[in-house]
């Protein structure tokens, strides 16, 4: 009887060994599938994080670009305003000079002809004064103090 029990126990041992190998294979396959699924999820999450980071970078870059453009426009308007004020000052000075010379001409019965031209950096002034003794031509080129 012990021989039969030994035979059965050998068969049982072999069956148990095969069953444990098969269960181990199933567990390892299940773990492998779980690890692969976790790896796929991690890859997807890293891709989403990269997309979010790129979107944040673009939004930040767009915001910086808009702020930079706004600063450039403000600077341009301020320069335009300063130049216009300086131009109006020069124009007012020219009008005062013209009025003075016209008044002077009327008083002396002479004739004053004049013209002026304002460029970006200079005032060109040309006056021809005709008095009793003869013509007098005054040509003046006055630089405008405009900072660049």
C-alpha positions, 0 to 999 in steps of 0.5 A: 500500500505504501507503494501505491500511495507513493505512486499517487503522491508522485502523480499528485506532486507532478499535478501540483507542480504543473498546476503551480507552473500554470498558475504562475504563468497566468499570474505573470501574464496578468502582471505583464498586461497590467504593467503594459496598461500602466505604461500606456497610461503613463505615456498618454499622461506624459503626452498630455502634460507636454501638450499642456506645457506647450499650450501654456508656453504659447499663451505666455508668449502671446501675452508677452507679444501683445504687451511688447506691441502695446509698449511699442505703440505707446512709445510711438504715440509719445514720440509723435506727440512730442514732435507735434508739439515741437512743430507747433512751437516752431510754427507759432514762432514763424507766425510771430516773426511773420507778423513782426516783419509785416508790421515792420514793412508797413511802418517802413513802406518796404516789402517783405517776401518770405517763405519757410519749410519745416523738415523733420530736423530743420527749419529753412527760412528765407526772407527777402526784404525790400527797403528803399536802399535795396533788397536784403536776402536773409537765409537761415537754416535752424536745426530743431532739437528733436531727440531720437 
